[in-house]
Amino acid sequence: MIDRAGPNLTGKPLRLVFTDLDGTILDSESYSWEEAAQALDLCRQQRVPVILASSKTRAEMEIIRARMSLADPFIVENGGGIFLPGISGGRPLPEAEPDGSLWKVVLGRPYSHLVHALKEIGEELGYTLAGFSDLDINQIVSLTGLDKGMAQLAAKREFDEPFVVYSPENPDIRALQNAAKKRGLTVTRGGRFFHLHGANDKGRAMAQIVALYRQMHHKVISMALGDSPNDFPMLECADVPVLVGSEHDFPGLSSRIPGIVFTNRPGPGGWNKAVLNFLESRSEKE
Ligand SMILES: [Mg+2]
């Protein structure tokens, strides 16, 4: 839910937590957030919005959001879309369209366009690529470790095509990115898959949501947490950027994102500690 600032608020800033799911608030293998429960509960108690931002679909994210008892906006498919509750029952952003019980802002390209472009890119580079649209549910289950029900929801894509490269073994990521760019598209790397999508990213989607809260609260402090390159645009947009302990090394990240915090522990354990620190901290803005 989106709260307007009440008349009795004493100028205390509103904290916002933007978070990736897999490998960040969710354990990368078990998909559990048990170790993050303490900080997540505290966010709910303190009415700190927790805005989930993932490459997952709306269908998957609605289930996770409900299981986490969150009612805040969320960012789907690498920033291809934003879903928001209404504000006082009304349109939260001028470009938002009603969609079920929520409002939807489209930032990405249509899925059919991405599926077609991925085929062209594979042919152009001589690579054997498989997007979700090429895979059956059992293949998605074995690649993701999701159960069959969640894998079916993961396949309901609108703005982002996850894909694997079967050959060559060490694909040239630059070549993939260039082939996508020629088509006005982007290739990014998530924890398990490459992703083909439009010019959208999690950072642009986050910026729209921060701007929305800024209209209602004169001081907003944002934290963003992620573990993969597709999270970096979101981390760049945050007042408090956090890379949750990743098994990968990202050279140059500290200079690209000044002030970035690295957690010692991976996944939800690292998330929990970083968010507790954020909730307890006083900021220069206060
Ligand atoms: Mg991740």
Residues whose N, C-alpha, C, O or C-beta is under 5 A from the ligand:
A	BS01	MG	D20 L21 D22 G23 T24 G191 D227 S228
